[in-house]
């Protein structure tokens, strides 16, 4: 009864959150750590034996199995075909598939939840506040699937991957796709400027005005609201100074619980200003990241680029030969997070509907789907055909499959501590206001101190 009584309020909450949600699956901007992807520790023979078990519905009752997928990725028809093959084993079961546009999906999910028509298996965002997934898990809309990851799929995922799919220690989501952010430099530009690839904060900071003086654009990023690339320097610098999670981390700062007038926060804002203010293209606020890549990165006009692993197809092969992967350097006096850090995430997950999970036949269908989905065979198909990375330990990508800079960037991300998009827990109503003065910072219209002041005024609620 508790679930149904909260549906209306959750729908209202979801609608409000969605209107200003910052980064969806395609941006990859709300990252979290999936950890290194190493060897598969599962038993292939046991899995094969399970797949050969004949289907037994245990009932003559006819039923419908519903699969809900987000449109926009080329793998949707392929995923549908996997489910079609499985459902075909059950004579009494018919399959209904809906593919919903990514931008419409949060609203559609809210309507499905409020009407009690949640799909048996849904592709959706990970369980955070941005699109309602967190609350849906808490009130029992989605099933607790912990048992599968303690038995059949045990050892196939890192703890960080599983933690991304948990709410209050309970696993609700099936890991879907893995993505990571790549920080890259055009080495040909650095060579022309007489610079080595920066290894330290001082070298990175010093390189930027030299690159600009030589006639290049230091940062090839969009400065448009909700763009992905320009978010990352803020993530990285604040992570160094105050950390990501925890009571005093930047997630809690942008959630309004920690002030921006501390020495560490002001220093972070000043350092951010020192490397971004006035160093992007003059028209960067009128273009998205894809357009920036086309106009400034592929033409060799911009030096530093930040892109998601899902953006690789947008880069020309010729320019990728000049690109080198970089790590975000450690920063003197900023010791909250040391070592390698990376914005990486599960850019998509799946949820089993709570009612479906209680149905033995539907539970079996869902389990068979993920046996196939998490297999090495499928991981190879997903990457080779669609560029999608299944986040299991058995994912292997070589230079025969991808450019060298991609392999280098993936290695950095796999072994780094993951961080999250700084606005993940922020009030959605405040995001548009934030971007207006974040743009001013990038264009040199305000300095770091003023940026810290405006963040304090907008976000800090006194910890209430």
C-alpha positions as CSV (number, residue, x, y, z in Angstrom):
1,X,0.0,0.0,0.0
2,X,2.9,2.3,0.7
3,X,4.1,2.1,-2.9
4,X,0.7,3.1,-4.4
5,X,0.1,5.9,-1.9
6,X,3.3,7.6,-2.9
7,X,3.0,7.3,-6.7
8,X,1.3,10.7,-7.2
9,X,3.9,12.6,-5.1
10,X,6.7,10.8,-6.9
11,X,5.3,11.6,-10.3
12,X,5.2,15.3,-9.3
13,X,8.8,15.1,-8.0
14,X,10.0,13.4,-11.2
15,X,8.4,16.0,-13.5
16,X,10.1,18.8,-11.6
17,X,13.4,17.1,-11.6
18,X,13.3,16.2,-15.2
19,X,12.6,19.8,-16.4
20,X,16.1,20.9,-15.4
21,X,18.0,17.6,-15.2
22,X,21.6,18.3,-16.1
23,X,23.2,15.3,-17.7
24,X,21.5,12.3,-19.2
25,X,22.9,9.1,-20.4
26,X,24.4,10.6,-23.6
27,X,26.5,13.2,-21.8
28,X,27.9,10.9,-19.3
29,X,28.3,13.9,-17.0
30,X,27.0,12.4,-13.8
31,X,29.8,9.9,-13.3
32,X,30.7,7.4,-10.7
33,X,33.4,4.8,-10.4
34,X,33.1,1.5,-12.1
35,X,36.6,0.4,-11.3
36,X,39.1,-1.5,-13.4
37,X,37.8,-4.0,-15.9
38,X,39.9,-7.1,-15.7
39,X,39.5,-10.8,-16.1
40,X,36.1,-12.5,-15.9
41,X,35.9,-14.6,-12.8
42,X,32.6,-16.3,-13.6
43,X,32.2,-19.9,-14.7
44,X,31.5,-20.1,-18.4
45,X,30.6,-23.8,-18.2
46,X,28.1,-23.3,-15.5
47,X,26.6,-20.4,-17.4
48,X,26.4,-22.5,-20.6
49,X,24.6,-25.3,-18.6
50,X,22.1,-22.9,-17.3
51,X,21.4,-21.5,-20.8
52,X,20.7,-25.0,-22.1
53,X,18.0,-25.6,-19.4
54,X,14.6,-25.9,-21.2
55,X,12.1,-23.3,-20.5
56,X,9.2,-24.3,-18.3
57,X,6.5,-21.7,-17.7
58,X,4.9,-23.9,-15.1
59,X,1.6,-22.6,-16.1
60,X,-0.8,-22.5,-19.1
61,X,-1.7,-18.9,-18.3
62,X,-1.0,-16.5,-21.1
63,X,1.0,-13.5,-20.2
64,X,2.7,-10.5,-21.7
65,X,6.3,-9.5,-21.0
66,X,7.1,-5.8,-21.4
67,X,10.5,-4.4,-22.3
68,X,11.1,-0.7,-22.2
69,X,14.2,0.8,-23.9
70,X,15.5,4.3,-24.5
71,X,15.8,5.4,-28.1
72,X,18.9,7.0,-29.5
73,X,21.4,4.2,-29.4
74,X,22.0,1.8,-32.3
75,X,21.9,-1.3,-30.0
76,X,18.2,-1.2,-29.2
77,X,17.1,-3.5,-32.0
78,X,19.9,-5.9,-31.1
79,X,18.8,-5.9,-27.4
80,X,15.2,-6.5,-28.6
81,X,16.4,-9.5,-30.6
82,X,18.0,-11.0,-27.5
83,X,14.8,-10.7,-25.6
84,X,12.8,-12.0,-28.6
85,X,14.9,-15.2,-28.7
86,X,14.4,-15.8,-25.0
87,X,10.6,-15.1,-25.0
88,X,10.3,-17.5,-27.9
89,X,11.1,-20.3,-25.5
90,X,7.8,-19.6,-23.7
91,X,4.8,-20.5,-25.8
92,X,2.4,-18.8,-23.4
93,X,4.3,-15.5,-23.3
94,X,4.2,-12.6,-25.8
95,X,6.7,-9.8,-25.9
96,X,5.8,-6.1,-26.1
97,X,8.6,-3.7,-26.6
98,X,8.5,0.1,-26.3
99,X,11.3,2.4,-27.4
100,X,11.0,5.8,-25.9
101,X,12.9,9.0,-26.8
102,X,15.5,9.7,-24.2
103,X,14.1,13.2,-23.5
104,X,10.6,11.9,-23.0
105,X,11.5,8.9,-20.9
106,X,11.5,10.5,-17.4
107,X,8.0,11.8,-18.0
108,X,6.8,8.5,-19.5
109,X,8.3,6.6,-16.5
110,X,6.6,8.9,-14.1
111,X,3.3,8.2,-15.8
112,X,3.9,4.5,-15.8
113,X,4.7,4.5,-12.1
114,X,1.6,6.5,-11.2
115,X,-0.6,4.3,-13.2
116,X,1.0,1.0,-12.0
117,X,2.1,0.1,-15.6
118,X,5.9,-0.1,-15.0
119,X,7.5,-2.4,-17.6
120,X,8.8,-5.8,-16.5
121,X,12.3,-4.8,-17.5
122,X,13.2,-1.1,-18.0
123,X,16.3,0.6,-19.3
124,X,16.7,3.8,-17.3
125,X,19.1,6.1,-15.5
126,X,21.0,4.9,-12.5
127,X,19.3,5.5,-9.1
128,X,20.0,9.1,-8.3
129,X,17.7,12.1,-7.7
130,X,17.9,13.5,-11.2
131,X,15.3,11.4,-12.9
132,X,13.4,9.8,-10.0
133,X,15.2,6.5,-10.0
134,X,16.3,6.9,-6.4
135,X,12.7,7.4,-5.1
136,X,11.3,4.6,-7.3
137,X,13.7,2.2,-5.6
138,X,13.0,3.4,-2.2
139,X,9.2,2.8,-2.5
140,X,9.4,-0.6,-4.1
141,X,8.6,0.2,-7.8
142,X,11.8,-1.7,-8.8
143,X,12.8,-5.1,-7.5
144,X,15.6,-5.9,-5.1
145,X,17.9,-8.1,-7.3
146,X,20.7,-8.5,-4.8
147,X,20.5,-12.3,-4.9
148,X,21.6,-12.6,-8.5
149,X,24.8,-10.6,-7.8
150,X,25.6,-12.7,-4.8
151,X,25.2,-16.0,-6.7
152,X,25.0,-16.2,-10.5
153,X,26.8,-12.9,-11.3
154,X,29.1,-12.9,-8.3
155,X,32.6,-11.8,-9.2
156,X,31.7,-10.3,-12.6
157,X,31.7,-6.7,-11.4
158,X,33.8,-4.4,-9.3
159,X,32.3,-3.2,-6.0
160,X,32.2,0.3,-7.4
161,X,30.0,-0.8,-10.3
162,X,27.7,-2.6,-7.9
163,X,27.5,0.3,-5.5
164,X,26.4,2.6,-8.3
165,X,23.3,0.3,-8.6
166,X,22.5,0.2,-4.9
167,X,20.2,2.3,-2.7
168,X,20.9,2.0,1.0
169,X,22.9,-1.1,0.5
170,X,20.3,-2.9,-1.6
171,X,20.9,-3.7,-5.3
172,X,18.1,-2.5,-7.5
173,X,19.7,-2.0,-10.9
174,X,21.5,-4.2,-13.3
175,X,24.6,-2.5,-14.7
176,X,24.0,-1.6,-18.3
177,X,26.7,0.4,-20.1
178,X,30.0,1.9,-19.0
179,X,31.4,5.2,-20.1
180,X,34.3,7.4,-19.1
181,X,35.6,10.9,-19.7
182,X,38.8,11.4,-21.7
183,X,41.1,14.4,-21.1
184,X,43.2,14.7,-24.2
185,X,45.8,17.1,-25.8
186,X,46.7,17.7,-29.4
187,X,50.4,16.9,-29.3
188,X,51.0,18.6,-32.6
189,X,49.8,21.9,-31.2
190,X,51.9,21.4,-28.1
191,X,55.0,20.7,-30.3
192,X,54.3,23.8,-32.3
193,X,54.1,25.8,-29.1
194,X,57.4,24.3,-27.8
195,X,55.6,22.5,-25.0
196,X,55.7,19.0,-23.6
197,X,52.6,17.2,-22.6
198,X,51.8,18.7,-19.1
199,X,52.4,16.3,-16.2
200,X,51.9,18.7,-13.3
201,X,49.4,21.4,-12.4
202,X,52.1,24.1,-12.9
203,X,52.8,22.9,-16.4
204,X,49.2,22.7,-17.3
205,X,48.5,26.2,-16.0
206,X,51.5,27.7,-17.7
207,X,50.8,26.1,-21.0
208,X,47.4,27.7,-21.5
209,X,48.4,31.4,-22.2
210,X,51.3,30.1,-24.4
211,X,48.8,28.1,-26.5
212,X,46.6,31.1,-26.9
213,X,49.4,33.5,-27.7
214,X,50.4,31.1,-30.5
215,X,47.0,31.5,-32.1
216,X,45.3,28.3,-30.9
217,X,42.3,27.9,-28.6
218,X,43.4,26.3,-25.3
219,X,40.0,24.6,-24.5
220,X,38.0,23.0,-27.3
221,X,34.8,22.8,-25.3
222,X,31.2,24.0,-25.5
223,X,30.3,26.5,-22.9
224,X,26.6,26.0,-23.4
225,X,24.4,25.1,-20.4
226,X,24.4,21.4,-19.7
227,X,27.3,20.8,-22.0
228,X,29.5,17.9,-20.9
229,X,33.1,18.9,-21.5
230,X,33.3,22.2,-19.7
231,X,31.9,20.7,-16.5
232,X,35.0,18.6,-15.9
233,X,37.6,21.1,-14.9
234,X,35.3,22.2,-12.0
235,X,34.7,18.5,-11.0
236,X,38.4,17.8,-11.0
237,X,39.6,20.9,-9.2
238,X,36.9,20.8,-6.5
239,X,37.6,17.1,-6.0
240,X,41.3,17.9,-5.3
241,X,40.4,20.6,-2.8
242,X,37.4,19.3,-1.0
243,X,36.7,15.8,-2.2
244,X,33.6,14.5,-4.0
245,X,31.5,12.6,-1.5
246,X,31.4,12.9,2.3
247,X,30.1,15.7,4.6
248,X,32.4,18.4,3.2
249,X,32.6,17.1,-0.4
250,X,31.5,19.2,-3.4
251,X,28.4,17.1,-3.9
252,X,27.2,18.3,-0.5
253,X,28.3,21.8,-1.3
254,X,26.2,22.1,-4.4
255,X,23.4,20.4,-2.5
256,X,23.4,23.5,-0.2
257,X,24.8,21.9,2.9
258,X,28.4,23.2,2.9
259,X,29.4,26.8,2.4
260,X,31.5,28.1,-0.5
261,X,33.3,30.7,1.6
262,X,35.9,28.3,3.1
263,X,39.6,28.7,2.2
264,X,39.5,25.5,0.2
265,X,36.4,26.4,-1.8
266,X,37.7,29.9,-2.7
267,X,41.1,28.5,-3.6
268,X,39.4,26.0,-5.9
269,X,37.4,28.7,-7.6
270,X,40.5,30.8,-8.1
271,X,42.4,28.0,-9.6
272,X,39.5,27.1,-11.9
273,X,39.4,30.7,-13.1
274,X,43.1,30.7,-13.8
275,X,42.9,28.0,-16.4
276,X,39.5,28.6,-18.0
277,X,38.7,32.3,-18.0
278,X,39.0,33.7,-21.5
279,X,40.4,30.5,-22.9
280,X,37.6,28.9,-24.9
281,X,36.3,29.8,-28.4
282,X,34.4,33.1,-28.7
283,X,31.3,31.2,-30.1
284,X,31.6,28.2,-27.7
285,X,28.3,29.1,-25.9
286,X,26.3,28.8,-29.1
287,X,27.5,25.3,-30.0
288,X,27.3,21.9,-28.3
289,X,30.2,19.6,-27.8
290,X,29.7,17.7,-31.1
291,X,29.8,21.0,-33.0
292,X,32.9,22.1,-31.1
293,X,34.7,18.8,-32.0
294,X,33.8,19.3,-35.7
295,X,34.8,23.0,-35.8
296,X,37.8,23.2,-33.5
297,X,39.2,19.8,-32.6
298,X,39.1,18.0,-35.9
299,X,40.5,21.1,-37.6
300,X,43.5,21.3,-35.3
301,X,42.5,24.7,-33.9
302,X,42.0,23.7,-30.2
303,X,44.6,22.0,-28.0
304,X,42.8,20.5,-25.0
305,X,39.7,18.5,-25.4
306,X,37.4,16.7,-22.9
307,X,35.0,14.1,-24.3
308,X,33.1,11.0,-23.3
309,X,34.1,7.6,-24.6
310,X,30.8,7.7,-26.4
311,X,32.0,10.6,-28.5
312,X,34.8,8.7,-30.2
313,X,33.0,8.4,-33.5
314,X,32.9,12.2,-33.8
315,X,36.7,12.5,-34.0
316,X,38.4,12.3,-37.3
317,X,41.0,9.5,-37.5
318,X,43.7,11.9,-38.7
319,X,43.3,14.1,-35.6
320,X,43.2,11.1,-33.2
321,X,46.7,10.2,-34.4
322,X,47.9,13.5,-32.8
323,X,45.9,13.1,-29.6
324,X,47.4,11.9,-26.3
325,X,45.6,10.9,-23.2
326,X,46.2,13.0,-20.1
327,X,45.6,12.6,-16.3
328,X,44.3,15.5,-14.3
329,X,47.3,16.5,-12.3
330,X,47.6,16.7,-8.5
331,X,47.5,20.3,-7.2
332,X,49.8,21.8,-4.6
333,X,47.8,22.6,-1.4
334,X,44.8,20.6,-2.6
335,X,45.0,17.3,-0.8
336,X,41.4,16.1,-0.3
337,X,41.7,13.6,-3.2
338,X,45.1,12.5,-4.4
339,X,46.1,10.0,-7.1
340,X,44.3,9.6,-10.4
341,X,40.7,10.7,-10.6
342,X,38.2,10.2,-13.4
343,X,34.6,11.0,-14.2
344,X,33.3,7.7,-15.2
345,X,29.9,6.1,-14.9
346,X,27.3,3.6,-15.6
347,X,25.6,5.6,-18.4
348,X,22.7,3.2,-18.4
349,X,21.2,0.6,-16.1
350,X,18.2,-1.8,-16.2
351,X,15.5,-2.3,-13.6
352,X,13.2,-5.3,-13.0
353,X,9.7,-4.3,-12.1
354,X,8.9,-5.4,-8.5
355,X,5.7,-7.3,-9.7
356,X,7.6,-9.0,-12.5
357,X,10.3,-10.2,-10.1
358,X,7.7,-11.9,-8.0
359,X,6.4,-13.8,-11.1
360,X,8.6,-17.0,-11.5
361,X,8.3,-17.0,-15.3
362,X,9.2,-13.3,-15.7
363,X,12.0,-13.6,-13.2
364,X,13.4,-16.5,-15.3
365,X,13.2,-14.5,-18.5
366,X,14.9,-11.5,-16.9
367,X,17.7,-13.8,-15.6
368,X,18.2,-15.4,-19.0
369,X,18.4,-12.0,-20.6
370,X,21.3,-10.9,-18.3
371,X,23.1,-14.2,-18.7
372,X,23.3,-13.4,-22.4
373,X,23.9,-9.6,-21.9
374,X,26.9,-10.2,-19.5
375,X,28.5,-12.9,-21.6
376,X,31.9,-12.3,-23.3
377,X,30.3,-12.9,-26.7
378,X,27.8,-10.1,-26.1
379,X,30.4,-7.8,-24.7
380,X,32.4,-8.2,-27.9
381,X,29.3,-7.6,-30.1
382,X,28.2,-4.6,-28.2
383,X,31.5,-2.9,-28.6
384,X,32.5,-3.9,-32.1
385,X,29.0,-3.2,-33.6
386,X,27.7,-0.3,-31.4
387,X,30.7,1.1,-29.5
388,X,28.9,0.3,-26.2
389,X,30.8,-1.1,-23.3
390,X,29.2,-3.7,-21.0
391,X,30.7,-3.0,-17.6
392,X,31.8,-6.6,-16.7
393,X,35.3,-7.5,-15.8
394,X,35.6,-9.6,-19.0
395,X,35.5,-6.5,-21.3
396,X,38.7,-6.4,-23.3
397,X,39.4,-3.8,-25.9
398,X,42.7,-3.7,-27.9
399,X,44.3,-1.3,-30.3
400,X,42.9,-3.5,-33.1
401,X,39.4,-2.4,-31.9
402,X,40.0,1.3,-31.0
403,X,42.4,4.2,-31.4
404,X,45.4,4.3,-29.1
405,X,44.3,7.4,-27.3
406,X,41.0,5.6,-26.4
407,X,42.9,2.6,-25.0
408,X,45.2,5.0,-23.0
409,X,42.2,7.0,-21.7
410,X,40.3,3.8,-20.7
411,X,43.4,2.5,-18.8
412,X,43.5,5.8,-16.9
413,X,39.8,5.7,-16.1
414,X,39.8,2.0,-15.2
415,X,42.4,2.5,-12.5
416,X,41.3,5.9,-11.2
417,X,39.1,6.9,-8.3
418,X,35.7,7.8,-9.7
419,X,34.0,11.2,-9.1
420,X,30.5,12.4,-9.8
421,X,29.0,15.3,-11.6
422,X,29.0,18.2,-9.2
423,X,25.3,19.1,-9.7
424,X,24.1,15.5,-9.1
425,X,22.5,16.4,-5.8
426,X,21.8,20.1,-6.5
427,X,18.3,21.6,-6.6
428,X,17.2,21.3,-10.2
429,X,15.6,24.8,-10.0
430,X,19.0,26.3,-9.4
431,X,20.9,24.8,-12.3
432,X,19.9,27.3,-14.9
433,X,20.8,30.1,-12.7
434,X,24.2,28.6,-12.0
435,X,25.1,28.2,-15.7
436,X,24.5,31.9,-16.3
437,X,27.4,32.9,-14.1
438,X,29.5,29.8,-14.8
439,X,29.5,31.1,-18.4
440,X,30.6,34.5,-17.1
441,X,33.6,32.8,-15.4
442,X,34.6,31.0,-18.6
443,X,34.5,34.3,-20.6
444,X,36.5,36.2,-18.0
445,X,33.6,38.4,-17.0
446,X,33.9,37.4,-13.3
447,X,36.9,36.1,-11.3
448,X,37.2,33.2,-9.0
449,X,36.3,35.2,-5.9
450,X,33.1,36.4,-7.5
451,X,32.3,33.0,-8.7
452,X,32.6,31.6,-5.1
453,X,30.4,34.4,-3.8
454,X,27.7,33.7,-6.3
455,X,27.8,30.0,-5.6
456,X,27.5,30.8,-1.9
457,X,24.4,33.0,-2.6
458,X,22.7,30.5,-4.9
459,X,23.4,27.2,-3.3
460,X,24.2,27.5,0.4
461,X,21.1,27.1,2.6
462,X,22.8,27.2,5.9
463,X,22.9,23.4,6.1
464,X,19.1,23.2,6.4
